[in-house]
Amino acid sequence: MNKGVRWWCAALLVHVGALAVAAEQNIWILLRDKTDADGQRIAWVDLGAGHVDAELDLPVSQGYIERLRAMGVTVRFYSRWLNAVSARVSPEVQRRVQAVDFVAATRPVQRLQRPSPSPPVPLASPKLLQSRYGLALEPLAQIAVPPLHDQGLMGAGVRVALLDNGFHYADHAAFAAIRVVAQRDFVNDDEVVSDEADQPVTGDERSGSQNLHGAQVLSLLAGYDPDHFIGVAPDAEYILAKTELDDNMPEMPSEEDRWVAGLEWADSLGAQVVNSSLGYNRWDDGTGYSPADLDGETALTSVAAALAVRRGIVVVVAAGNEANGDWHYITMPADADGAIAVGAVEVTGSGERGPQIASFSSRGPTADGRIKPDVVAPGSGVAVADLRRGGYVRKGGTSFAAPLVSGVCALLLQKNPDWGPDQVLEALRSTALDLGAAGPDTVYGWGQVNALAASGLDEVPPQADSLLAPFPNPARDGVVHFPVQLAERGLVELSIFDVAGRLVFAERWDLWPGSHDRPDRAPRWTPERAVANGIYLYKLRSPNRSHLGKIALVRAP
């Protein structure tokens, strides 16, 4: 055989091999039964919905798995709850599998496209700061989180799991004190959820955006960088499951079996709250699910989410960013029964206008007529950790509204450890700030989350503004606090002058009603080293009060 013929034959073999590989697909193999500890067979019905927790916890039959492998099935993941195996098979192997007596049915593992990202949020002028929270103040104050922090509720003892596209978090200041109890990469099959090179599926992750979305979401929950950024539940424990592919890899859609595997893994580790800032709809070629499937019983991610809720896990899901697109509605698994679907509103700042729905935030109802989303939270212009450059950046999307609500759920469970998902959901709904049309609707749900009201704790604002004496005075450590009490939300302005009348410091804070009299809450002045010791004059102003006074600066040389 001459060289040209050999080349042609080799090329033909490669082409035929490529066609064979391309013909393979990922499928769910739904099994007919399980075996209990006594050896009795349990017929499996309704994808697990008709079974008690003890039966859901029974493993998939190892005997069935081995028989499937002997038939040429390449096993990807198992699902105890669905009693199913996800696998890669050729058409011929699939035909043989469908004829086996222990197989109830097969169906495709849906290749799901993430919802459209929200429009980019421009980096506006710096927002007003409060000393402790920095850039995180506005969204947290808007949903009344700081009063719970003041009462010691920061998520301690609560275990929160995140299912996302990875978590490149270790080098950022926001995560210096994070408590990670477990992490798993379900995409590349290892125990590292941050950037790695030469990954079998995601390649070199160091220069792309794989692992960034999840870490940004995580920062809203676990961040703790005082004076710069604080998350909702920095004292909680975290489980990190990397189940998704990066938005910038459109040729490689996410697949629902990884999400289900990550959820069951989180359950096995004792997760009490699960945050999924990812939703799914259909792929570009029309495969996947349709809006008609938003009934909570069709998409396997939604079925699994409902089972997790039934097992006692609070499942919080981003509603999606599809309001301006052809899909328009919430995405899976936000339609799951009992899951908390979260829409996005704008950060209100210090304006008089109430929170408005973000234009991109997906609408309800579900296909079977249930109201979704359940609640809304700030999700446009929200500051999150900037993982590549350090510092913080503003982002938008229901992806960033959901973790704010997940964090509030962690605070509620810290205060009420005996609460289940139904009680958490009812507390959020019944105390939410009603927005839009009166009563629950398919744009705002039951309204904007109010963490303080949902907790049942009370913080009664003072009847009038008070501007209290600064402390310490004289100041020896270089920091002077200016405590205030506010009857209503407003700007507090502080100006410092030397004895010659020259302005040496000016700042303002957008503060919510209540007492801001502790060192970590009060407005403050941290003099630069160039500022000389001596007497200084200050002017402190609230919306309804103004006060002039003196302070002494006597730092050691």
RODO-2510 file (C-alpha; in nm, 4 decimals, decimal comma):
residues 557
     n   res          X          Y          Z
     1     m     0,0000     0,0000     0,0000
     2     n     0,1460     0,3345    -0,0997
     3     k     0,1785     0,6312     0,1316
     4     g    -0,1205     0,8176    -0,0173
     5     v    -0,3539     0,5187     0,0253
     6     r    -0,2355     0,4646     0,3819
     7     w    -0,3026     0,8316     0,4604
     8     w    -0,6542     0,8075     0,3104
     9     c    -0,7349     0,4931     0,5106
    10     a    -0,6075     0,6471     0,8300
    11     a    -0,8154     0,9609     0,7693
    12     l    -1,1218     0,7465     0,7013
    13     l    -1,0734     0,5563     1,0276
    14     v    -1,0411     0,8817     1,2200
    15     h    -1,3588     1,0131     1,0560
    16     v    -1,5525     0,6943     1,1303
    17     g    -1,4254     0,6975     1,4901
    18     a    -1,5300     1,0602     1,5292
    19     l    -1,8792     0,9765     1,4022
    20     a    -1,9044     0,6920     1,6523
    21     v    -1,8023     0,9184     1,9396
    22     a    -2,0388     1,1911     1,8215
    23     a    -2,3237     0,9405     1,8148
    24     e    -2,2825     0,8743     2,1860
    25     q    -2,4994     1,0721     2,4236
    26     n    -2,5525     1,1198     2,7944
    27     i    -2,8732     0,9664     2,9268
    28     w    -3,0516     0,9104     3,2533
    29     i    -3,1206     0,5438     3,3259
    30     l    -3,4189     0,5349     3,5628
    31     l    -3,4250     0,2150     3,7673
    32     r    -3,7353     0,0232     3,8686
    33     d    -3,6484    -0,0520     4,2296
    34     k    -3,4111    -0,0368     4,5248
    35     t    -3,3249    -0,2922     4,7876
    36     d    -3,3646    -0,2107     5,1568
    37     a    -3,1520    -0,3325     5,4484
    38     d    -3,3662    -0,6460     5,4779
    39     g    -3,3178    -0,7367     5,1152
    40     q    -3,6706    -0,6364     5,0162
    41     r    -3,7255    -0,4671     4,6836
    42     i    -3,8906    -0,1244     4,6853
    43     a    -4,0630    -0,0280     4,3616
    44     w    -3,9508     0,3252     4,2662
    45     v    -4,2250     0,5677     4,1643
    46     d    -4,2601     0,9378     4,0780
    47     l    -3,8831     0,9989     4,0616
    48     g    -3,8643     0,9588     4,4394
    49     a    -4,1479     1,1967     4,5284
    50     g    -4,3542     0,9140     4,6748
    51     h    -4,0844     0,7861     4,9112
    52     v    -3,9811     0,8632     5,2673
    53     d    -3,6345     0,9963     5,3489
    54     a    -3,5039     0,6584     5,4642
    55     e    -3,5834     0,5163     5,1214
    56     l    -3,4319     0,8155     4,9428
    57     d    -3,1116     0,7551     5,1368
    58     l    -3,0797     0,3940     5,0198
    59     p    -2,8007     0,3649     4,7629
    60     v    -2,8526     0,2851     4,3994
    61     s    -2,8115    -0,0912     4,3561
    62     q    -2,4448    -0,1714     4,3006
    63     g    -2,5510    -0,4896     4,1249
    64     y    -2,7476    -0,2900     3,8691
    65     i    -2,4547    -0,0553     3,8165
    66     e    -2,2165    -0,3434     3,7499
    67     r    -2,4576    -0,5023     3,5032
    68     l    -2,4884    -0,1697     3,3198
    69     r    -2,1107    -0,1361     3,3015
    70     a    -2,0847    -0,4896     3,1634
    71     m    -2,3176    -0,3801     2,8826
    72     g    -2,0789    -0,0988     2,7819
    73     v    -2,2362     0,1839     2,9821
    74     t    -1,9952     0,4562     3,0990
    75     v    -2,1342     0,5754     3,4327
    76     r    -2,1137     0,9507     3,5070
    77     f    -2,3079     1,0037     3,8314
    78     y    -2,5664     0,8311     4,0508
    79     s    -2,8759     0,9822     4,2097
    80     r    -3,0070     0,8160     4,5247
    81     w    -3,3165     1,0342     4,5256
    82     l    -3,4156     0,9769     4,1633
    83     n    -3,2874     0,6158     4,1775
    84     a    -3,1099     0,6819     3,8526
    85     v    -2,7735     0,6552     3,6832
    86     s    -2,6507     0,9172     3,4387
    87     a    -2,4342     0,7553     3,1756
    88     r    -2,2697     0,7957     2,8366
    89     v    -2,3851     0,5384     2,5824
    90     s    -2,3939     0,4631     2,2129
    91     p    -2,7353     0,4188     2,0454
    92     e    -2,6852     0,0427     2,0369
    93     v    -2,6010     0,0248     2,4079
    94     q    -2,9001     0,2441     2,4874
    95     r    -3,1308     0,0060     2,2977
    96     r    -2,9966    -0,2857     2,4998
    97     v    -3,0319    -0,0941     2,8263
    98     q    -3,3963    -0,0102     2,7537
    99     a    -3,4734    -0,3802     2,7197
   100     v    -3,3300    -0,4770     3,0608
   101     d    -3,5886    -0,5759     3,3219
   102     f    -3,4534    -0,3502     3,6016
   103     v    -3,4654    -0,0335     3,3868
   104     a    -3,7896     0,1656     3,3993
   105     a    -3,6988     0,4192     3,1309
   106     t    -3,4226     0,6248     2,9774
   107     r    -3,4270     0,9949     2,8972
   108     p    -3,1611     1,2409     2,7795
   109     v    -2,9444     1,4218     3,0299
   110     q    -3,0567     1,7638     2,9217
   111     r    -2,7862     1,9965     2,7951
   112     l    -2,8955     2,3195     2,9537
   113     q    -2,8000     2,6734     2,8705
   114     r    -2,7523     2,9202     3,1519
   115     p    -2,9926     3,2152     3,1353
   116     s    -2,8697     3,5306     2,9693
   117     p    -2,6407     3,7406     3,1879
   118     s    -2,7843     4,0711     3,2970
   119     p    -2,6601     4,3915     3,1294
   120     p    -2,3260     4,5092     3,2719
   121     v    -2,3507     4,7593     3,5544
   122     p    -2,1298     5,0653     3,5015
   123     l    -1,8918     5,1560     3,7796
   124     a    -2,0684     5,4612     3,9110
   125     s    -1,9231     5,7174     4,1464
   126     p    -1,8354     5,5743     4,4888
   127     k    -2,1376     5,4966     4,6989
   128     l    -2,1861     5,6401     5,0426
   129     l    -2,0047     5,4364     5,3028
   130     q    -2,0632     5,3292     5,6582
   131     s    -1,7400     5,2412     5,8314
   132     r    -1,8012     4,8757     5,9014
   133     y    -1,9694     4,7596     5,5803
   134     g    -1,7979     4,9656     5,3146
   135     l    -1,9410     4,8951     4,9692
   136     a    -2,1700     4,6232     5,1062
   137     l    -2,3754     4,8664     5,3138
   138     e    -2,6497     4,9611     5,0704
   139     p    -2,7849     4,6181     4,9698
   140     l    -2,7516     4,4827     5,3252
   141     a    -2,9183     4,7861     5,4791
   142     q    -3,1944     4,7714     5,2176
   143     i    -3,2966     4,4267     5,3455
   144     a    -3,2333     4,5125     5,7153
   145     v    -2,9367     4,2834     5,7795
   146     p    -2,7162     4,5127     5,9977
   147     p    -2,9595     4,5091     6,2952
   148     l    -2,9323     4,1285     6,3063
   149     h    -2,5534     4,1484     6,2978
   150     d    -2,5727     4,3916     6,5871
   151     q    -2,7609     4,1266     6,7838
   152     g    -2,4981     3,8613     6,7159
   153     l    -2,6654     3,6831     6,4249
   154     m    -2,3996     3,6262     6,1578
   155     g    -2,4709     3,2654     6,0596
   156     a    -2,2688     3,0787     6,3232
   157     g    -2,3499     2,7084     6,3363
   158     v    -2,5358     2,7038     6,0033
   159     r    -2,4011     2,5084     5,7052
   160     v    -2,4549     2,6664     5,3624
   161     a    -2,3813     2,4969     5,0274
   162     l    -2,3280     2,6732     4,6943
   163     l    -2,3722     2,5085     4,3551
   164     d    -2,1958     2,7211     4,0956
   165     n    -1,9215     2,7411     3,8316
   166     g    -1,6274     2,7362     4,0748
   167     f    -1,4806     2,9438     4,3544
   168     h    -1,1456     3,1160     4,3036
   169     y    -1,1566     3,2676     4,6500
   170     a    -0,8444     3,1869     4,8501
   171     d    -0,6337     3,4922     4,7612
   172     h    -0,8959     3,7627     4,8163
   173     a    -0,9160     3,9673     5,1369
   174     a    -1,2913     3,9103     5,1610
   175     f    -1,2321     3,5412     5,2339
   176     a    -0,9539     3,5661     5,4915
   177     a    -1,1809     3,4254     5,7646
   178     i    -1,4057     3,1944     5,5593
   179     r    -1,4991     2,8539     5,7029
   180     v    -1,4971     2,6001     5,4156
   181     v    -1,5782     2,2502     5,5388
   182     a    -1,5845     2,0691     5,2007
   183     q    -1,5303     2,1370     4,8313
   184     r    -1,5756     1,9250     4,5192
   185     d    -1,5275     1,9837     4,1458
   186     f    -1,7972     1,7788     3,9690
   187     v    -1,6865     1,9099     3,6288
   188     n    -1,3242     1,7912     3,6360
   189     d    -1,3680     1,5212     3,9042
   190     d    -1,1308     1,6441     4,1748
   191     e    -1,1332     1,8226     4,5099
   192     v    -1,0198     2,1678     4,3911
   193     v    -1,2826     2,4313     4,3075
   194     s    -1,0472     2,7218     4,2280
   195     d    -0,8191     2,7912     3,9303
   196     e    -0,6104     2,5050     3,7935
   197     a    -0,4207     2,4516     3,4699
   198     d    -0,4664     2,1596     3,2296
   199     q    -0,8091     2,0526     3,3538
   200     p    -0,9658     1,7692     3,1533
   201     v    -1,2871     1,9604     3,0781
   202     t    -1,2228     2,3292     3,1498
   203     g    -0,8582     2,3472     3,0372
   204     d    -0,6448     2,6296     3,1771
   205     e    -0,8752     2,8126     3,4172
   206     r    -0,6280     3,0810     3,5241
   207     s    -0,7026     3,3350     3,2522
   208     g    -1,0741     3,2831     3,1865
   209     s    -1,3802     3,3415     3,4008
   210     q    -1,4330     2,9837     3,5181
   211     n    -1,4488     2,9883     3,9001
   212     l    -1,5272     3,3611     3,9203
   213     h    -1,9081     3,3741     3,9235
   214     g    -1,9280     3,1327     4,2152
   215     a    -1,6702     3,3259     4,4173
   216     q    -1,8548     3,6525     4,3536
   217     v    -2,1739     3,4915     4,4811
   218     l    -1,9827     3,3498     4,7777
   219     s    -1,8515     3,6943     4,8712
   220     l    -2,2058     3,8203     4,9320
   221     l    -2,2536     3,5419     5,1833
   222     a    -1,9151     3,4827     5,3455
   223     g    -1,7174     3,8007     5,2841
   224     y    -1,5561     3,9631     5,5869
   225     d    -1,3215     4,2532     5,5120
   226     p    -1,4136     4,5159     5,7744
   227     d    -1,4293     4,8753     5,6552
   228     h    -1,4437     4,7517     5,2948
   229     f    -1,6985     4,4727     5,2603
   230     i    -1,9021     4,2367     5,4809
   231     g    -2,1343     3,9594     5,3650
   232     v    -2,4645     3,8529     5,5158
   233     a    -2,3465     3,5383     5,6955
   234     p    -1,9668     3,5501     5,7436
   235     d    -1,9736     3,3131     6,0428
   236     a    -2,1538     3,0284     5,8618
   237     e    -1,9812     2,7117     5,7378
   238     y    -1,9568     2,6628     5,3618
   239     i    -1,9757     2,3674     5,1235
   240     l    -1,8574     2,4502     4,7710
   241     a    -1,9736     2,2404     4,4752
   242     k    -1,8397     2,3258     4,1305
   243     t    -2,1108     2,1893     3,9037
   244     e    -2,1251     2,4283     3,6084
   245     l    -1,9233     2,5462     3,3122
   246     d    -1,8241     2,9053     3,2506
   247     d    -2,0609     3,1348     3,0584
   248     n    -1,7844     3,1901     2,8005
   249     m    -1,7828     2,8249     2,6898
   250     p    -2,1037     2,8211     2,4819
   251     e    -1,9983     2,5108     2,2929
   252     m    -2,0035     2,3156     2,6201
   253     p    -2,3439     2,3564     2,7862
   254     s    -2,4031     2,2628     3,1471
   255     e    -2,5651     1,9294     3,2153
   256     e    -2,8267     1,8722     3,4807
   257     d    -2,6773     1,5538     3,6264
   258     r    -2,3846     1,7450     3,7799
   259     w    -2,6246     1,9802     3,9557
   260     v    -2,8250     1,6900     4,0965
   261     a    -2,5043     1,5163     4,2081
   262     g    -2,3836     1,8337     4,3796
   263     l    -2,7138     1,8787     4,5607
   264     e    -2,7172     1,5227     4,6944
   265     w    -2,3525     1,5580     4,8008
   266     a    -2,4344     1,8773     4,9904
   267     d    -2,7221     1,6981     5,1617
   268     s    -2,4893     1,4153     5,2693
   269     l    -2,2650     1,6752     5,4383
   270     g    -2,5466     1,8311     5,6392
   271     a    -2,6223     2,1408     5,4335
   272     q    -2,9068     2,3440     5,5849
   273     v    -2,9213     2,6084     5,3103
   274     v    -2,8370     2,5559     4,9424
   275     n    -2,7821     2,8536     4,7130
   276     s    -2,8062     2,8064     4,3379
   277     s    -2,7353     3,1325     4,1580
   278     l    -2,7740     2,9459     3,8306
   279     g    -3,0849     2,8602     3,6387
   280     y    -3,1402     2,6649     3,3199
   281     n    -3,3684     2,6768     3,0205
   282     r    -3,3128     2,5394     2,6696
   283     w    -3,0056     2,5023     2,4508
   284     d    -2,9580     2,6913     2,1242
   285     d    -3,0792     2,3978     1,9145
   286     g    -3,4105     2,3837     2,1024
   287     t    -3,3187     2,0901     2,3238
   288     g    -3,3664     2,1154     2,6971
   289     y    -3,6890     2,2333     2,8541
   290     s    -3,9573     2,4811     2,7521
   291     p    -4,1652     2,7291     2,9568
   292     a    -4,4445     2,4722     2,9486
   293     d    -4,2193     2,2459     3,1580
   294     l    -4,2068     2,4973     3,4457
   295     d    -4,4405     2,2891     3,6592
   296     g    -4,1901     2,1744     3,9231
   297     e    -4,2311     1,8123     3,8165
   298     t    -4,0623     1,7921     3,4747
   299     a    -3,7069     1,9255     3,4977
   300     l    -3,4950     1,6852     3,7025
   301     t    -3,3159     1,9756     3,8712
   302     s    -3,6566     2,0960     3,9923
   303     v    -3,7590     1,7488     4,1081
   304     a    -3,4325     1,7165     4,3018
   305     a    -3,4700     2,0662     4,4529
   306     a    -3,8202     1,9802     4,5764
   307     l    -3,6892     1,6588     4,7332
   308     a    -3,4152     1,8573     4,9090
   309     v    -3,6769     2,0937     5,0522
   310     r    -3,8823     1,7994     5,1698
   311     r    -3,5723     1,6627     5,3424
   312     g    -3,5357     1,9853     5,5422
   313     i    -3,2968     2,1916     5,3281
   314     v    -3,3766     2,5554     5,2514
   315     v    -3,3170     2,5800     4,8754
   316     v    -3,2696     2,9332     4,7370
   317     v    -3,2638     2,9763     4,3593
   318     a    -3,2066     3,2758     4,1337
   319     a    -3,5215     3,3488     3,9348
   320     g    -3,3250     3,4187     3,6140
   321     n    -3,2416     3,7193     3,3937
   322     e    -3,4828     3,6450     3,1114
   323     a    -3,7512     3,9162     3,1376
   324     n    -3,6297     4,0952     2,8245
   325     g    -3,5762     3,7816     2,6170
   326     d    -3,7883     3,5283     2,4311
   327     w    -3,8048     3,2989     2,7356
   328     h    -3,9257     3,5789     2,9716
   329     y    -4,0138     3,3501     3,2627
   330     i    -3,8247     3,2100     3,5594
   331     t    -3,5775     2,9331     3,4856
   332     m    -3,5357     2,5857     3,6318
   333     p    -3,5184     2,4976     3,9190
   334     a    -3,6878     2,8175     4,0415
   335     d    -4,0176     2,6421     3,9676
   336     a    -3,9487     2,3718     4,2296
   337     d    -4,2169     2,3311     4,4926
   338     g    -4,0948     2,4851     4,8189
   339     a    -3,7775     2,6373     4,6752
   340     i    -3,7332     3,0119     4,7328
   341     a    -3,7136     3,1804     4,3918
   342     v    -3,5479     3,5229     4,4156
   343     g    -3,5960     3,8118     4,1752
   344     a    -3,3835     4,1275     4,1619
   345     v    -3,4600     4,4898     4,2442
   346     e    -3,2380     4,7921     4,2095
   347     v    -3,0302     4,9240     4,4965
   348     t    -3,2245     5,2302     4,6084
   349     g    -2,9402     5,4389     4,7572
   350     s    -3,0597     5,7395     4,9508
   351     g    -3,3391     5,8363     4,7123
   352     e    -3,7035     5,8606     4,8035
   353     r    -3,8195     5,6133     4,5387
   354     g    -3,8935     5,2641     4,6625
   355     p    -3,7210     4,9557     4,5227
   356     q    -3,8033     4,8921     4,1569
   357     i    -3,7819     4,5600     3,9777
   358     a    -3,4677     4,5187     3,7694
   359     s    -3,5652     4,5147     3,4028
   360     f    -3,3973     4,1769     3,3443
   361     s    -3,5485     3,9933     3,6438
   362     s    -3,7488     3,6916     3,5238
   363     r    -4,1237     3,6887     3,5798
   364     g    -4,3695     3,4230     3,6874
   365     p    -4,5961     3,2422     3,7097
   366     t    -4,5049     2,8760     3,6831
   367     a    -4,6656     2,6699     3,4098
   368     d    -4,9136     2,5333     3,6642
   369     g    -5,0100     2,8802     3,7881
   370     r    -4,8076     2,9211     4,1096
   371     i    -4,6733     3,2681     4,1951
   372     k    -4,3030     3,3080     4,1348
   373     p    -4,0665     3,4643     4,2264
   374     d    -4,1280     3,4267     4,5991
   375     v    -3,9341     3,7357     4,7077
   376     v    -3,6945     3,9946     4,5681
   377     a    -3,3658     4,1418     4,6916
   378     p    -3,1100     4,3924     4,5574
   379     g    -2,9529     4,2568     4,2402
   380     s    -2,8503     4,5518     4,0247
   381     g    -2,5301     4,7395     4,0997
   382     v    -2,4384     4,5118     4,3903
   383     a    -2,0725     4,5151     4,4967
   384     v    -1,8981     4,1750     4,4943
   385     a    -1,5375     4,0585     4,5232
   386     d    -1,3187     4,1290     4,2203
   387     l    -1,1255     3,8027     4,2109
   388     r    -0,8657     3,8808     3,9446
   389     r    -0,7653     4,2350     4,0448
   390     g    -0,8547     4,2468     4,4133
   391     g    -1,0945     4,4962     4,5623
   392     y    -1,4592     4,5011     4,4647
   393     v    -1,6672     4,5482     4,1509
   394     r    -2,0355     4,6105     4,0874
   395     k    -2,2400     4,3368     3,9196
   396     g    -2,6016     4,2769     3,8324
   397     g    -2,8316     3,9769     3,8054
   398     t    -3,0632     3,7602     4,0090
   399     s    -2,7449     3,5581     4,0705
   400     f    -2,6502     3,8257     4,3235
   401     a    -2,9948     3,8737     4,4754
   402     a    -3,0200     3,5032     4,5642
   403     p    -2,7154     3,4847     4,7982
   404     l    -2,8404     3,7858     4,9932
   405     v    -3,1565     3,5868     5,0637
   406     s    -2,9592     3,2676     5,1346
   407     g    -2,7589     3,4639     5,3898
   408     v    -3,0768     3,5916     5,5542
   409     c    -3,2004     3,2309     5,5710
   410     a    -2,8796     3,1352     5,7529
   411     l    -2,9362     3,4138     6,0076
   412     l    -3,2956     3,2984     6,0608
   413     l    -3,1796     2,9399     6,1160
   414     q    -2,9145     3,0548     6,3621
   415     k    -3,1870     3,2236     6,5669
   416     n    -3,4423     2,9451     6,5111
   417     p    -3,2494     2,6177     6,4673
   418     d    -3,5693     2,4136     6,4820
   419     w    -3,7222     2,5860     6,1782
   420     g    -3,7736     2,3940     5,8560
   421     p    -3,7890     2,5259     5,4982
   422     d    -4,1622     2,5969     5,5187
   423     q    -4,1211     2,8169     5,8260
   424     v    -3,8302     3,0061     5,6717
   425     l    -4,0261     3,0684     5,3525
   426     e    -4,3344     3,1793     5,5430
   427     a    -4,1289     3,4193     5,7581
   428     l    -3,9763     3,5755     5,4461
   429     r    -4,3070     3,6048     5,2629
   430     s    -4,5196     3,7315     5,5514
   431     t    -4,2786     4,0119     5,6476
   432     a    -4,1621     4,1211     5,3008
   433     l    -4,2052     4,4799     5,1864
   434     d    -4,4972     4,4628     4,9438
   435     l    -4,4034     4,6188     4,6098
   436     g    -4,5863     4,6637     4,2815
   437     a    -4,9504     4,5583     4,2789
   438     a    -5,1025     4,5029     4,6234
   439     g    -5,0443     4,1499     4,7456
   440     p    -4,8233     3,8816     4,5912
   441     d    -4,7686     3,9102     4,2186
   442     t    -4,5598     3,7537     3,9431
   443     v    -4,3075     4,0404     3,9274
   444     y    -4,2085     4,1001     4,2925
   445     g    -4,3579     3,7871     4,4485
   446     w    -4,4452     3,8671     4,8096
   447     g    -4,2024     4,1622     4,8056
   448     q    -3,8547     4,2638     4,9169
   449     v    -3,6990     4,0616     5,1979
   450     n    -3,6848     4,2276     5,5415
   451     a    -3,4402     4,0282     5,7534
   452     l    -3,5153     4,2071     6,0794
   453     a    -3,8902     4,1654     6,0475
   454     a    -3,8556     3,8003     5,9424
   455     s    -3,6446     3,7287     6,2517
   456     g    -3,9131     3,8546     6,4901
   457     l    -3,6593     4,0739     6,6676
   458     d    -3,7369     4,4388     6,7174
   459     e    -3,5238     4,7458     6,6773
   460     v    -3,7360     5,0500     6,7591
   461     p    -3,5914     5,3688     6,6110
   462     p    -3,5622     5,6682     6,8446
   463     q    -3,8350     5,9311     6,8315
   464     a    -3,5915     6,2039     6,7274
   465     d    -3,2359     6,2443     6,5990
   466     s    -2,9597     6,2687     6,8594
   467     l    -2,5986     6,3692     6,8000
   468     l    -2,3964     6,2315     7,0892
   469     a    -2,0550     6,3258     7,2246
   470     p    -1,7574     6,1946     7,0228
   471     f    -1,5292     5,9374     7,1808
   472     p    -1,2539     5,9001     7,2790
   473     n    -1,1901     6,2663     7,3500
   474     p    -0,9045     6,3327     7,3753
   475     a    -0,8173     6,0807     7,1058
   476     r    -0,4979     5,8861     7,1658
   477     d    -0,5285     5,5971     6,9212
   478     g    -0,5943     5,8102     6,6151
   479     v    -0,9636     5,7155     6,5705
   480     v    -1,2566     5,9305     6,6852
   481     h    -1,6146     5,7983     6,6749
   482     f    -1,9168     6,0278     6,6369
   483     p    -2,2258     5,8396     6,7622
   484     v    -2,5684     5,9321     6,6284
   485     q    -2,9263     5,8131     6,6680
   486     l    -3,1649     5,8579     6,3770
   487     a    -3,5427     5,8568     6,3693
   488     e    -3,5467     5,8023     5,9932
   489     r    -3,3068     5,7221     5,7136
   490     g    -3,0832     6,0073     5,6014
   491     l    -2,7394     6,1521     5,5424
   492     v    -2,5035     6,2201     5,8309
   493     e    -2,2232     6,4616     5,7433
   494     l    -1,9020     6,5156     5,9398
   495     s    -1,6538     6,7997     5,8823
   496     i    -1,3302     6,8535     6,0787
   497     f    -1,1474     7,1896     6,0873
   498     d    -0,8211     7,2995     6,2448
   499     v    -0,8120     7,6061     6,4701
   500     a    -0,7307     7,8250     6,1690
   501     g    -1,0589     7,7165     6,0066
   502     r    -0,9022     7,4955     5,7386
   503     l    -1,1034     7,1860     5,6431
   504     v    -0,8977     6,8710     5,7151
   505     f    -1,1655     6,6022     5,6767
   506     a    -1,5156     6,5652     5,5314
   507     e    -1,7281     6,2546     5,4875
   508     r    -2,0934     6,1563     5,4766
   509     w    -2,2808     5,8387     5,5532
   510     d    -2,6197     5,7145     5,4367
   511     l    -2,7595     5,5649     5,7591
   512     w    -3,0784     5,3789     5,8332
   513     p    -3,3035     5,4458     6,1353
   514     g    -3,1632     5,3297     6,4667
   515     s    -2,8699     5,3762     6,7009
   516     h    -2,5287     5,4128     6,5434
   517     d    -2,3369     5,4516     6,8664
   518     r    -2,0954     5,1595     6,8731
   519     p    -1,7390     5,1818     6,7419
   520     d    -1,8189     4,9495     6,4539
   521     r    -2,1327     5,1438     6,3509
   522     a    -2,0731     5,5089     6,4309
   523     p    -1,9350     5,7576     6,1777
   524     r    -1,5662     5,8094     6,2459
   525     w    -1,2561     6,0108     6,1687
   526     t    -0,9192     5,8413     6,1289
   527     p    -0,6680     6,1263     6,1078
   528     e    -0,3819     6,0911     5,8653
   529     r    -0,0340     6,0872     6,0165
   530     a     0,0316     6,4294     5,8647
   531     v    -0,2404     6,5804     6,0824
   532     a    -0,0741     6,7406     6,3845
   533     n    -0,1773     6,6911     6,7455
   534     g    -0,3907     6,9675     6,8902
   535     i    -0,7449     7,1002     6,9153
   536     y    -0,9877     7,0528     6,6237
   537     l    -1,3389     7,1739     6,5638
   538     y    -1,6054     6,9459     6,4220
   539     k    -1,9478     6,9922     6,2682
   540     l    -2,1824     6,6927     6,2749
   541     r    -2,5105     6,7151     6,0877
   542     s    -2,8087     6,4799     6,0528
   543     p    -3,1300     6,5486     5,8568
   544     n    -3,2838     6,7210     6,1588
   545     r    -2,9910     6,8190     6,3818
   546     s    -2,6602     7,0024     6,3632
   547     h    -2,3890     7,0264     6,6300
   548     l    -2,0542     7,2072     6,6670
   549     g    -1,7897     7,0863     6,9095
   550     k    -1,4219     7,0363     6,9900
   551     i    -1,1966     6,7316     7,0010
   552     a    -0,8366     6,6936     7,1063
   553     l    -0,5835     6,4807     6,9191
   554     v    -0,2889     6,3728     7,1386
   555     r    -0,1272     6,0777     6,9633
   556     a     0,2061     5,9535     7,0906
   557     p     0,5019     6,0720     6,8818
***
